[in-house]
Structure formats: structure tokens, C-alpha cells
Amino acid sequence: MMASRTTIAIPGLVRIKSGALEKLGIYCSRCGFRTVAVVANSDIPAGIMVSAKKALAAADIQVAEWFDCAEASFEQAQSIFVSLSGDVSAVIGLGGGRALDVAKYVAFLARLPNVAIPTALSNDGFCSPGASLTVAGCKRSLPAAMPFGVIIDTDACLAAPEQLWLSGVGDLAAKLTAVRDWKLAFHATGEPVNDFAALLSDATVFQFISRPVRDQEGVRLLGTSLMLNGIAMEICGSSRPASGSEHLLSHALDRISARPRLHGLQVGVAAYLVSRLQGGQADAICRLFKACGFWDAIRNDPFSTSEWLEAARLAPTVKKGFYTVLSSRDCTDEIRSMLEGDAALTGCFTA
């Protein structure tokens, strides 16, 4: 049996509702954060930036530094960390994954609380115990601390481009195949499975599947589901509840593709393929993607068959010692058959 972790960090501040950004200052004041540093995407919509600054000023919260984040790199995070003033009591990440990962890592280096405010729900990275950053130009997943707070303004997320929403749906669906890979690893190699983390990860998907609608309630459900999946990773101390062979395929695509797509779009398609290889959950994933328009979005900008086949060959080597269904056999021919003949994938791939 896997030993229980002695300490599990989970967000103590969670607000997922309409107008949450307008109360940012109130939330900071209640937590005792009087002086903050903000790391925001350099291309964040002006209205969101104005709302955040106004909310902080209304509660007399001092913004010691406002950093425009142009890249998700270790070097950017290090530069911000070095320039932090000594009176900062929290680091706020505002915007997309780039700013949220940098803010999370800066807070980790500074041993300060981090408040994550995603303005789109394209993946589960806003509430996870790691930060995806480039180091000397190479993408790495670096250890970090879980956010102290998660604030999701459903109005802001609903206003984000639909592609980002669909990316979040794809990343969420991947949890079904990730958990199944985890259990395959247990039977093949004896890798321990944390049953509660696996159960929580599965539950996050089915919570959303029951109502996959892009409206206020749908944003609340998706945001909650992605957040809880990040907590599942913290519970077991690994990415297993969220990442399996479907992520290996996506990482391989990032390396070889002439035009990598949004992470969640790649991972979502990969999750469907992997679910077919695993022999489970393919119908549930297909119904979800059909209901929310995911397949239509892929058909509007189809993937390259040759790149996906190359990714299928490369994927088992991406993460050494990480057992998945791709480790059990050479799946390239099976994936080729699906890309060419699976009815659900019609129009999703070009030659």
C-alpha cells in the first residue's frame, strides 16, 4: 500500500462565481494580504486588468509590482523573484497559463501564498502542484506549491474564446484515460495507486459530463472539475490522476509538429484514441465531444495524420519508466486504423 502523505496543501480561498474579480480586494483583505505583486499576461484584455486594479484599490490593497508576463520561462520567474520587494505578502497570477505558471513558481521561490485567477479554463494547470516553464528554451515541469487561493470569475471565463473552453474540456476528458493507465501500471509494474486520488479524478469528469453546456453553470462546473483534479495530483504526489498516455502523445506532438495546437485540443483527441486502445470510456468521451462541439472545432482545423503517427511512435519514449497502454504493445498500427477509419474522427485528420 502507498503510504499517506503527511501534509496535503489545498486552496483555502476558493471563489467560482459571477463577478468574483470585482471582489478581489475584499478576498485579499480577508486573508491579510495588504501588499501584493501581480503577474499578468502581457496581452490580457484591458477590461480584466482595469477590474483587478480597481478591486484591489477599493480595498486599499497595495500593488507593489505589476509584472507583464511575456513568456512562461524559468528565467522570467527568476527575474521577477529577484525584483520582489520585501513587503509583498502574496503573489497573484492573473490571466492564462503563462502568467499563472510564472506567478506560481515565483511564489514558490519566495515562500509566499499564491492566488491563481484564470481568465480562461483551457487546462488544469491553474490549480496544480507544478509549473510548466521553459528552462533555456526547453519545456519542463517544475515542482511548485499549490495555490493558496483560486478565484474564477465565470463572466470572464465565459467571455474567453470558445477554443480555450474546448481545450479545457479536452484536458478534463483525459483524466479518464490517465486513471486507467495508472491502474494498468499497477497490474504491470506494481506502481501504487492512491484510490482516493483516482476516485476524485474520475468524479471530476463525470460531474461535468452530466451538463457539458457553455454557460455560467457550465463554466462553474468545468472550473470546479479542473481545480479538483489539480487537488487529486496533490493528494497522491504525482501527475498520475491527470496525465497518462494521452499526454505523452501530446508532448510528442509538441516536439515534432509544424504547428502545435492548444494542449487540451491535442490531449482530448489523444484521450479518445487511447480510450479505444484501453477498451474503455470511448463512448463517454465521444458523446461529450459531440455534445459540446469539440469534434466540430477539430474538423474546422484538422490535424496531420503523418504527424500523429510519428507522435505515436515517439510517445512511449517521452517519459522514461512511465507505464501506460502504449508500453504494453506497439500501438502505431491500431492508431493508424483509427485515424483512417473511425467514424467519430471523420474530417479530423488530413493526409
Secondary structure as UniProt FT lines:
FT   STRAND          13..17
FT   TURN            18..19
FT   HELIX           20..23
FT   HELIX           24..30
FT   TURN            31..32
FT   STRAND          35..41
FT   TURN            42..43
FT   HELIX           46..58
FT   TURN            59..60
FT   STRAND          62..69
FT   HELIX           74..83
FT   TURN            86..87
FT   STRAND          90..95
FT   HELIX           97..110
FT   STRAND          114..118
FT   HELIX           125..127
FT   STRAND          130..135
FT   TURN            136..137
FT   STRAND          138..143
FT   STRAND          149..153
FT   HELIX           154..159
FT   HELIX           162..189
FT   HELIX           195..209
FT   HELIX           216..236
FT   TURN            240..242
FT   HELIX           245..256
FT   HELIX           263..278
FT   HELIX           282..292
FT   HELIX           294..300
FT   STRAND          303..304
FT   HELIX           305..314
FT   HELIX           315..317
FT   TURN            320..321
FT   HELIX           325..328
FT   HELIX           332..341
FT   HELIX           343..345
FT   TURN            346..347
FT   STRAND          349..350
//
